Amino acid sequence: MNIIYKSLEKDYCVEFVTLTILSIITFKRIQKVEMKREKLKKEIKDKPYYRV
């Protein structure tokens, strides 16, 4: 019983780590997109003739 429990524990740990890594990656991607949006907004403000 103890061995099975330990193996389960390891699996949970791996799952948790992969989840955290994935969430960090997605968060970074979202941040990049937001930064691009901000840049575009600034450019549009600087050039009023520029239309999306």
mmJSON file of the N, C-alpha and C atoms, coordinates in Angstrom:
{"data_MODEL":{"atom_site":{
"group_PDB":["ATOM","ATOM","ATOM","ATOM","ATOM","ATOM","ATOM","ATOM","ATOM","ATOM","ATOM","ATOM","ATOM","ATOM","ATOM","ATOM","ATOM","ATOM","ATOM","ATOM","ATOM","ATOM","ATOM","ATOM","ATOM","ATOM","ATOM","ATOM","ATOM","ATOM","ATOM","ATOM","ATOM","ATOM","ATOM","ATOM","ATOM","ATOM","ATOM","ATOM","ATOM","ATOM","ATOM","ATOM","ATOM","ATOM","ATOM","ATOM","ATOM","ATOM","ATOM","ATOM","ATOM","ATOM","ATOM","ATOM","ATOM","ATOM","ATOM","ATOM","ATOM","ATOM","ATOM","ATOM","ATOM","ATOM","ATOM","ATOM","ATOM","ATOM","ATOM","ATOM","ATOM","ATOM","ATOM","ATOM","ATOM","ATOM","ATOM","ATOM","ATOM","ATOM","ATOM","ATOM","ATOM","ATOM","ATOM","ATOM","ATOM","ATOM","ATOM","ATOM","ATOM","ATOM","ATOM","ATOM","ATOM","ATOM","ATOM","ATOM","ATOM","ATOM","ATOM","ATOM","ATOM","ATOM","ATOM","ATOM","ATOM","ATOM","ATOM","ATOM","ATOM","ATOM","ATOM","ATOM","ATOM","ATOM","ATOM","ATOM","ATOM","ATOM","ATOM","ATOM","ATOM","ATOM","ATOM","ATOM","ATOM","ATOM","ATOM","ATOM","ATOM","ATOM","ATOM","ATOM","ATOM","ATOM","ATOM","ATOM","ATOM","ATOM","ATOM","ATOM","ATOM","ATOM","ATOM","ATOM","ATOM","ATOM","ATOM","ATOM","ATOM","ATOM","ATOM","ATOM"],
"id":[1,2,3,4,5,6,7,8,9,10,11,12,13,14,15,16,17,18,19,20,21,22,23,24,25,26,27,28,29,30,31,32,33,34,35,36,37,38,39,40,41,42,43,44,45,46,47,48,49,50,51,52,53,54,55,56,57,58,59,60,61,62,63,64,65,66,67,68,69,70,71,72,73,74,75,76,77,78,79,80,81,82,83,84,85,86,87,88,89,90,91,92,93,94,95,96,97,98,99,100,101,102,103,104,105,106,107,108,109,110,111,112,113,114,115,116,117,118,119,120,121,122,123,124,125,126,127,128,129,130,131,132,133,134,135,136,137,138,139,140,141,142,143,144,145,146,147,148,149,150,151,152,153,154,155,156],
"type_symbol":["N","C","C","N","C","C","N","C","C","N","C","C","N","C","C","N","C","C","N","C","C","N","C","C","N","C","C","N","C","C","N","C","C","N","C","C","N","C","C","N","C","C","N","C","C","N","C","C","N","C","C","N","C","C","N","C","C","N","C","C","N","C","C","N","C","C","N","C","C","N","C","C","N","C","C","N","C","C","N","C","C","N","C","C","N","C","C","N","C","C","N","C","C","N","C","C","N","C","C","N","C","C","N","C","C","N","C","C","N","C","C","N","C","C","N","C","C","N","C","C","N","C","C","N","C","C","N","C","C","N","C","C","N","C","C","N","C","C","N","C","C","N","C","C","N","C","C","N","C","C","N","C","C","N","C","C"],
"label_atom_id":["N","CA","C","N","CA","C","N","CA","C","N","CA","C","N","CA","C","N","CA","C","N","CA","C","N","CA","C","N","CA","C","N","CA","C","N","CA","C","N","CA","C","N","CA","C","N","CA","C","N","CA","C","N","CA","C","N","CA","C","N","CA","C","N","CA","C","N","CA","C","N","CA","C","N","CA","C","N","CA","C","N","CA","C","N","CA","C","N","CA","C","N","CA","C","N","CA","C","N","CA","C","N","CA","C","N","CA","C","N","CA","C","N","CA","C","N","CA","C","N","CA","C","N","CA","C","N","CA","C","N","CA","C","N","CA","C","N","CA","C","N","CA","C","N","CA","C","N","CA","C","N","CA","C","N","CA","C","N","CA","C","N","CA","C","N","CA","C","N","CA","C","N","CA","C","N","CA","C","N","CA","C"],
"label_alt_id":[null,null,null,null,null,null,null,null,null,null,null,null,null,null,null,null,null,null,null,null,null,null,null,null,null,null,null,null,null,null,null,null,null,null,null,null,null,null,null,null,null,null,null,null,null,null,null,null,null,null,null,null,null,null,null,null,null,null,null,null,null,null,null,null,null,null,null,null,null,null,null,null,null,null,null,null,null,null,null,null,null,null,null,null,null,null,null,null,null,null,null,null,null,null,null,null,null,null,null,null,null,null,null,null,null,null,null,null,null,null,null,null,null,null,null,null,null,null,null,null,null,null,null,null,null,null,null,null,null,null,null,null,null,null,null,null,null,null,null,null,null,null,null,null,null,null,null,null,null,null,null,null,null,null,null,null],
"label_comp_id":["MET","MET","MET","ASN","ASN","ASN","ILE","ILE","ILE","ILE","ILE","ILE","TYR","TYR","TYR","LYS","LYS","LYS","SER","SER","SER","LEU","LEU","LEU","GLU","GLU","GLU","LYS","LYS","LYS","ASP","ASP","ASP","TYR","TYR","TYR","CYS","CYS","CYS","VAL","VAL","VAL","GLU","GLU","GLU","PHE","PHE","PHE","VAL","VAL","VAL","THR","THR","THR","LEU","LEU","LEU","THR","THR","THR","ILE","ILE","ILE","LEU","LEU","LEU","SER","SER","SER","ILE","ILE","ILE","ILE","ILE","ILE","THR","THR","THR","PHE","PHE","PHE","LYS","LYS","LYS","ARG","ARG","ARG","ILE","ILE","ILE","GLN","GLN","GLN","LYS","LYS","LYS","VAL","VAL","VAL","GLU","GLU","GLU","MET","MET","MET","LYS","LYS","LYS","ARG","ARG","ARG","GLU","GLU","GLU","LYS","LYS","LYS","LEU","LEU","LEU","LYS","LYS","LYS","LYS","LYS","LYS","GLU","GLU","GLU","ILE","ILE","ILE","LYS","LYS","LYS","ASP","ASP","ASP","LYS","LYS","LYS","PRO","PRO","PRO","TYR","TYR","TYR","TYR","TYR","TYR","ARG","ARG","ARG","VAL","VAL","VAL"],
"label_asym_id":["A","A","A","A","A","A","A","A","A","A","A","A","A","A","A","A","A","A","A","A","A","A","A","A","A","A","A","A","A","A","A","A","A","A","A","A","A","A","A","A","A","A","A","A","A","A","A","A","A","A","A","A","A","A","A","A","A","A","A","A","A","A","A","A","A","A","A","A","A","A","A","A","A","A","A","A","A","A","A","A","A","A","A","A","A","A","A","A","A","A","A","A","A","A","A","A","A","A","A","A","A","A","A","A","A","A","A","A","A","A","A","A","A","A","A","A","A","A","A","A","A","A","A","A","A","A","A","A","A","A","A","A","A","A","A","A","A","A","A","A","A","A","A","A","A","A","A","A","A","A","A","A","A","A","A","A"],
"label_entity_id":["1","1","1","1","1","1","1","1","1","1","1","1","1","1","1","1","1","1","1","1","1","1","1","1","1","1","1","1","1","1","1","1","1","1","1","1","1","1","1","1","1","1","1","1","1","1","1","1","1","1","1","1","1","1","1","1","1","1","1","1","1","1","1","1","1","1","1","1","1","1","1","1","1","1","1","1","1","1","1","1","1","1","1","1","1","1","1","1","1","1","1","1","1","1","1","1","1","1","1","1","1","1","1","1","1","1","1","1","1","1","1","1","1","1","1","1","1","1","1","1","1","1","1","1","1","1","1","1","1","1","1","1","1","1","1","1","1","1","1","1","1","1","1","1","1","1","1","1","1","1","1","1","1","1","1","1"],
"label_seq_id":[1,1,1,2,2,2,3,3,3,4,4,4,5,5,5,6,6,6,7,7,7,8,8,8,9,9,9,10,10,10,11,11,11,12,12,12,13,13,13,14,14,14,15,15,15,16,16,16,17,17,17,18,18,18,19,19,19,20,20,20,21,21,21,22,22,22,23,23,23,24,24,24,25,25,25,26,26,26,27,27,27,28,28,28,29,29,29,30,30,30,31,31,31,32,32,32,33,33,33,34,34,34,35,35,35,36,36,36,37,37,37,38,38,38,39,39,39,40,40,40,41,41,41,42,42,42,43,43,43,44,44,44,45,45,45,46,46,46,47,47,47,48,48,48,49,49,49,50,50,50,51,51,51,52,52,52],
"pdbx_PDB_ins_code":[null,null,null,null,null,null,null,null,null,null,null,null,null,null,null,null,null,null,null,null,null,null,null,null,null,null,null,null,null,null,null,null,null,null,null,null,null,null,null,null,null,null,null,null,null,null,null,null,null,null,null,null,null,null,null,null,null,null,null,null,null,null,null,null,null,null,null,null,null,null,null,null,null,null,null,null,null,null,null,null,null,null,null,null,null,null,null,null,null,null,null,null,null,null,null,null,null,null,null,null,null,null,null,null,null,null,null,null,null,null,null,null,null,null,null,null,null,null,null,null,null,null,null,null,null,null,null,null,null,null,null,null,null,null,null,null,null,null,null,null,null,null,null,null,null,null,null,null,null,null,null,null,null,null,null,null],
"Cartn_x":[0.84,0.0,0.872,1.876,2.748,3.439,3.88,4.584,3.638,2.422,1.434,1.19,1.039,0.789,1.934,3.157,4.321,4.341,4.043,4.036,2.951,1.801,0.73,1.185,1.852,2.344,3.277,4.158,5.089,4.324,3.325,2.525,1.866,1.316,0.687,1.702,2.888,3.946,4.283,4.486,4.81,3.692,2.462,1.309,1.308,1.529,1.524,2.608,3.797,4.914,4.588,4.089,3.763,2.678,1.703,0.638,1.195,2.064,2.629,3.44,4.229,5.048,4.144,3.095,2.169,1.511,1.088,0.43,1.402,2.656,3.655,3.843,3.942,4.141,2.964,1.742,0.569,0.523,0.889,0.912,1.892,3.074,4.072,3.526,2.879,2.315,1.292,0.42,-0.606,0.06,1.107,1.826,2.384,2.967,3.528,2.443,1.301,0.187,-0.245,-0.349,-0.75,0.255,1.537,2.564,2.439,2.201,2.032,0.834,-0.251,-1.45,-1.147,-0.456,-0.114,0.721,1.689,2.532,1.673,0.776,-0.092,-0.949,-1.499,-2.323,-1.521,-0.296,0.554,0.831,1.142,1.418,0.195,-0.964,-2.196,-2.416,-2.139,-2.292,-1.313,-0.094,0.914,0.557,-0.047,-0.406,-1.922,-2.605,-4.073,-4.596,-3.774,-4.226,-4.176,-3.492,-3.361,-4.641,-5.244,-6.484,-6.298,-7.001,-6.908,-7.994],
"Cartn_y":[-1.204,0.0,1.25,1.237,2.4,2.716,1.684,1.882,2.529,2.013,2.563,4.038,4.325,5.708,6.614,6.139,6.952,7.214,6.199,6.373,7.38,7.282,8.245,9.652,9.766,11.064,11.658,10.822,11.289,11.777,11.015,11.399,12.76,12.936,14.224,15.345,15.082,16.096,16.472,15.47,15.716,16.512,16.1,16.789,18.253,18.479,19.842,20.682,20.103,20.835,21.176,20.203,20.47,21.536,21.47,22.477,23.865,23.968,25.285,25.799,24.919,25.345,25.824,25.057,25.433,26.772,26.966,28.222,29.39,29.172,30.238,30.577,29.547,29.78,30.563,30.145,30.84,32.276,32.47,33.813,34.695,34.162,34.928,35.278,34.315,34.576,35.694,35.632,36.663,38.018,38.04,39.288,39.845,38.972,39.414,40.046,39.384,39.895,41.259,41.388,42.663,43.76,43.433,44.425,44.864,43.906,44.244,45.165,44.868,45.708,47.125,47.234,48.565,49.329,48.647,49.283,49.785,48.932,49.304,50.511,50.506,51.631,52.921,52.854,54.047,54.524,53.575,53.938,54.595,54.056,54.61,56.028,56.222,57.563,58.539,58.071,58.935,59.266,58.31,58.534,58.458,59.545,59.525,59.04,59.169,58.74,57.217,56.557,55.094,54.448,53.601,52.947,51.448,50.812,49.347,48.728],
"Cartn_z":[0.0,0.0,0.0,0.793,0.907,-0.42,-1.118,-2.392,-3.4,-3.47,-4.404,-4.087,-2.814,-2.399,-2.826,-2.646,-3.02,-4.515,-5.304,-6.752,-7.15,-6.501,-6.767,-6.423,-5.301,-4.867,-5.92,-6.457,-7.487,-8.709,-9.118,-10.273,-10.049,-8.867,-8.56,-8.642,-8.13,-8.138,-9.58,-10.413,-11.822,-12.478,-12.227,-12.798,-12.379,-11.102,-10.58,-11.247,-11.363,-11.975,-13.418,-14.177,-15.577,-15.677,-14.796,-14.808,-14.539,-13.55,-13.236,-14.409,-15.028,-16.169,-17.295,-17.578,-18.643,-18.345,-17.12,-16.765,-16.902,-16.516,-16.652,-18.125,-18.976,-20.41,-20.979,-20.651,-21.184,-20.674,-19.415,-18.85,-19.616,-19.915,-20.665,-22.042,-22.689,-24.019,-23.95,-22.962,-22.799,-22.587,-21.765,-21.521,-22.824,-23.652,-24.932,-25.789,-25.864,-26.665,-26.143,-24.829,-24.231,-24.576,-24.5,-24.816,-26.268,-27.171,-28.583,-28.76,-28.063,-28.145,-27.692,-26.567,-26.049,-27.072,-27.673,-28.689,-29.837,-30.302,-31.414,-31.045,-29.849,-29.403,-29.418,-28.909,-28.888,-30.302,-31.205,-32.593,-33.218,-32.946,-33.508,-32.972,-31.697,-31.12,-31.756,-32.015,-32.629,-34.075,-34.782,-36.186,-36.327,-36.279,-36.363,-37.72,-38.766,-40.084,-40.23,-39.296,-39.359,-38.847,-39.664,-39.259,-39.205,-38.26,-38.138,-39.003],
"occupancy":[1.0,1.0,1.0,1.0,1.0,1.0,1.0,1.0,1.0,1.0,1.0,1.0,1.0,1.0,1.0,1.0,1.0,1.0,1.0,1.0,1.0,1.0,1.0,1.0,1.0,1.0,1.0,1.0,1.0,1.0,1.0,1.0,1.0,1.0,1.0,1.0,1.0,1.0,1.0,1.0,1.0,1.0,1.0,1.0,1.0,1.0,1.0,1.0,1.0,1.0,1.0,1.0,1.0,1.0,1.0,1.0,1.0,1.0,1.0,1.0,1.0,1.0,1.0,1.0,1.0,1.0,1.0,1.0,1.0,1.0,1.0,1.0,1.0,1.0,1.0,1.0,1.0,1.0,1.0,1.0,1.0,1.0,1.0,1.0,1.0,1.0,1.0,1.0,1.0,1.0,1.0,1.0,1.0,1.0,1.0,1.0,1.0,1.0,1.0,1.0,1.0,1.0,1.0,1.0,1.0,1.0,1.0,1.0,1.0,1.0,1.0,1.0,1.0,1.0,1.0,1.0,1.0,1.0,1.0,1.0,1.0,1.0,1.0,1.0,1.0,1.0,1.0,1.0,1.0,1.0,1.0,1.0,1.0,1.0,1.0,1.0,1.0,1.0,1.0,1.0,1.0,1.0,1.0,1.0,1.0,1.0,1.0,1.0,1.0,1.0,1.0,1.0,1.0,1.0,1.0,1.0],
"B_iso_or_equiv":[0.0,0.0,0.0,0.0,0.0,0.0,0.0,0.0,0.0,0.0,0.0,0.0,0.0,0.0,0.0,0.0,0.0,0.0,0.0,0.0,0.0,0.0,0.0,0.0,0.0,0.0,0.0,0.0,0.0,0.0,0.0,0.0,0.0,0.0,0.0,0.0,0.0,0.0,0.0,0.0,0.0,0.0,0.0,0.0,0.0,0.0,0.0,0.0,0.0,0.0,0.0,0.0,0.0,0.0,0.0,0.0,0.0,0.0,0.0,0.0,0.0,0.0,0.0,0.0,0.0,0.0,0.0,0.0,0.0,0.0,0.0,0.0,0.0,0.0,0.0,0.0,0.0,0.0,0.0,0.0,0.0,0.0,0.0,0.0,0.0,0.0,0.0,0.0,0.0,0.0,0.0,0.0,0.0,0.0,0.0,0.0,0.0,0.0,0.0,0.0,0.0,0.0,0.0,0.0,0.0,0.0,0.0,0.0,0.0,0.0,0.0,0.0,0.0,0.0,0.0,0.0,0.0,0.0,0.0,0.0,0.0,0.0,0.0,0.0,0.0,0.0,0.0,0.0,0.0,0.0,0.0,0.0,0.0,0.0,0.0,0.0,0.0,0.0,0.0,0.0,0.0,0.0,0.0,0.0,0.0,0.0,0.0,0.0,0.0,0.0,0.0,0.0,0.0,0.0,0.0,0.0],
"pdbx_formal_charge":[null,null,null,null,null,null,null,null,null,null,null,null,null,null,null,null,null,null,null,null,null,null,null,null,null,null,null,null,null,null,null,null,null,null,null,null,null,null,null,null,null,null,null,null,null,null,null,null,null,null,null,null,null,null,null,null,null,null,null,null,null,null,null,null,null,null,null,null,null,null,null,null,null,null,null,null,null,null,null,null,null,null,null,null,null,null,null,null,null,null,null,null,null,null,null,null,null,null,null,null,null,null,null,null,null,null,null,null,null,null,null,null,null,null,null,null,null,null,null,null,null,null,null,null,null,null,null,null,null,null,null,null,null,null,null,null,null,null,null,null,null,null,null,null,null,null,null,null,null,null,null,null,null,null,null,null],
"auth_seq_id":[1,1,1,2,2,2,3,3,3,4,4,4,5,5,5,6,6,6,7,7,7,8,8,8,9,9,9,10,10,10,11,11,11,12,12,12,13,13,13,14,14,14,15,15,15,16,16,16,17,17,17,18,18,18,19,19,19,20,20,20,21,21,21,22,22,22,23,23,23,24,24,24,25,25,25,26,26,26,27,27,27,28,28,28,29,29,29,30,30,30,31,31,31,32,32,32,33,33,33,34,34,34,35,35,35,36,36,36,37,37,37,38,38,38,39,39,39,40,40,40,41,41,41,42,42,42,43,43,43,44,44,44,45,45,45,46,46,46,47,47,47,48,48,48,49,49,49,50,50,50,51,51,51,52,52,52],
"auth_comp_id":["MET","MET","MET","ASN","ASN","ASN","ILE","ILE","ILE","ILE","ILE","ILE","TYR","TYR","TYR","LYS","LYS","LYS","SER","SER","SER","LEU","LEU","LEU","GLU","GLU","GLU","LYS","LYS","LYS","ASP","ASP","ASP","TYR","TYR","TYR","CYS","CYS","CYS","VAL","VAL","VAL","GLU","GLU","GLU","PHE","PHE","PHE","VAL","VAL","VAL","THR","THR","THR","LEU","LEU","LEU","THR","THR","THR","ILE","ILE","ILE","LEU","LEU","LEU","SER","SER","SER","ILE","ILE","ILE","ILE","ILE","ILE","THR","THR","THR","PHE","PHE","PHE","LYS","LYS","LYS","ARG","ARG","ARG","ILE","ILE","ILE","GLN","GLN","GLN","LYS","LYS","LYS","VAL","VAL","VAL","GLU","GLU","GLU","MET","MET","MET","LYS","LYS","LYS","ARG","ARG","ARG","GLU","GLU","GLU","LYS","LYS","LYS","LEU","LEU","LEU","LYS","LYS","LYS","LYS","LYS","LYS","GLU","GLU","GLU","ILE","ILE","ILE","LYS","LYS","LYS","ASP","ASP","ASP","LYS","LYS","LYS","PRO","PRO","PRO","TYR","TYR","TYR","TYR","TYR","TYR","ARG","ARG","ARG","VAL","VAL","VAL"],
"auth_asym_id":["A","A","A","A","A","A","A","A","A","A","A","A","A","A","A","A","A","A","A","A","A","A","A","A","A","A","A","A","A","A","A","A","A","A","A","A","A","A","A","A","A","A","A","A","A","A","A","A","A","A","A","A","A","A","A","A","A","A","A","A","A","A","A","A","A","A","A","A","A","A","A","A","A","A","A","A","A","A","A","A","A","A","A","A","A","A","A","A","A","A","A","A","A","A","A","A","A","A","A","A","A","A","A","A","A","A","A","A","A","A","A","A","A","A","A","A","A","A","A","A","A","A","A","A","A","A","A","A","A","A","A","A","A","A","A","A","A","A","A","A","A","A","A","A","A","A","A","A","A","A","A","A","A","A","A","A"],
"auth_atom_id":["N","CA","C","N","CA","C","N","CA","C","N","CA","C","N","CA","C","N","CA","C","N","CA","C","N","CA","C","N","CA","C","N","CA","C","N","CA","C","N","CA","C","N","CA","C","N","CA","C","N","CA","C","N","CA","C","N","CA","C","N","CA","C","N","CA","C","N","CA","C","N","CA","C","N","CA","C","N","CA","C","N","CA","C","N","CA","C","N","CA","C","N","CA","C","N","CA","C","N","CA","C","N","CA","C","N","CA","C","N","CA","C","N","CA","C","N","CA","C","N","CA","C","N","CA","C","N","CA","C","N","CA","C","N","CA","C","N","CA","C","N","CA","C","N","CA","C","N","CA","C","N","CA","C","N","CA","C","N","CA","C","N","CA","C","N","CA","C","N","CA","C","N","CA","C","N","CA","C","N","CA","C"],
"pdbx_PDB_model_num":[1,1,1,1,1,1,1,1,1,1,1,1,1,1,1,1,1,1,1,1,1,1,1,1,1,1,1,1,1,1,1,1,1,1,1,1,1,1,1,1,1,1,1,1,1,1,1,1,1,1,1,1,1,1,1,1,1,1,1,1,1,1,1,1,1,1,1,1,1,1,1,1,1,1,1,1,1,1,1,1,1,1,1,1,1,1,1,1,1,1,1,1,1,1,1,1,1,1,1,1,1,1,1,1,1,1,1,1,1,1,1,1,1,1,1,1,1,1,1,1,1,1,1,1,1,1,1,1,1,1,1,1,1,1,1,1,1,1,1,1,1,1,1,1,1,1,1,1,1,1,1,1,1,1,1,1]
}}}
